[in-house]
Amino acid sequence: MSFGGRNLRDAVVRTRITEDHTHEDTLDPRNPFIIELELADDLPDVCARHGRLAVDKVEKALLFRSRYPWDSPTEPPWVQRTAFQEVSFMLRLMIRVVTMQTPDPRPPSTLLRGTWPVCARCRLKKKIWQRISLALFLAGPAVLVTLLIVCLLTKSMDIRIPVTLAFFPGWLPFGFWAAVVIYQHAQTFALFRPITEYTRVEIRAHPRFADAVESRGTTTEIREW
């Protein structure tokens, strides 16, 4: 797989543990967050997604979810919570609810804290996606108010039924879930391979970002996607 006509590269960055609750006697592995990491290396002034010169640096904790929520809830690998992962998780939850199965315990999560370089394109995309997400969030209350007004003003089922369906199941749950997923996408400044050890992470990065990391003494490996 290529990005922008170039092969993506795995840029290796060191990390360290700042919080570790896995050895606590009262640990409930179903409750996040049981591990917290932070970057041990400063990232270069290059955007990981687009390979452009950074215009800002954003301090943010990125979320990762355990791949093994039952057998080994405190062990790697930890998978980044991207928009795709959120859709997959929500669909599995919805299927279990519809089929009246007991929902899976919420998988434990970990945080990766760091200061992430972002370019002008990242900021523009974030603003656009956040506004779309906000519009979807506000659509629900707007439809609900419209439904209440319609119920007060008319008894016509030809009007009540479409407005009711627009709210449920239209906005709730699908519109609400879409807003959550889009917001999650807007907050993603970098993509990662699953975390398999606590001393390093592999960022799926633009080649210029990988070159900048490599020039600081970190080895990167080219991989086809």
Salt bridges, closest charged atoms under 4 A:
ASP10 OD2 - ARG193 NE 2.54
ASP10 OD2 - ARG223 NH1 3.26
GLU19 OE1 - HIS21 NE2 3.89
GLU24 OE2 - HIS21 ND1 2.66
ASP28 OD1 - ARG30 NE 3.23
GLU36 OE1 - ARG113 NH2 3.26
GLU38 OE2 - ARG16 NE 2.63
ASP41 OD1 - ARG14 NH2 2.58
ASP45 OD1 - LYS57 NZ 2.88
GLU86 OE2 - ARG65 NH2 3.57
GLU86 OE2 - ARG81 NE 2.94
ASP104 OD1 - ARG96 NE 3.07
GLU202 OE2 - ARG200 NH2 3.85
GLU202 OE1 - ARG223 NH2 3.82
ASP211 OD1 - ARG9 NH1 2.44
GLU214 OE1 - ARG9 NH2 3.50
GLU221 OE1 - ARG223 NH2 3.40
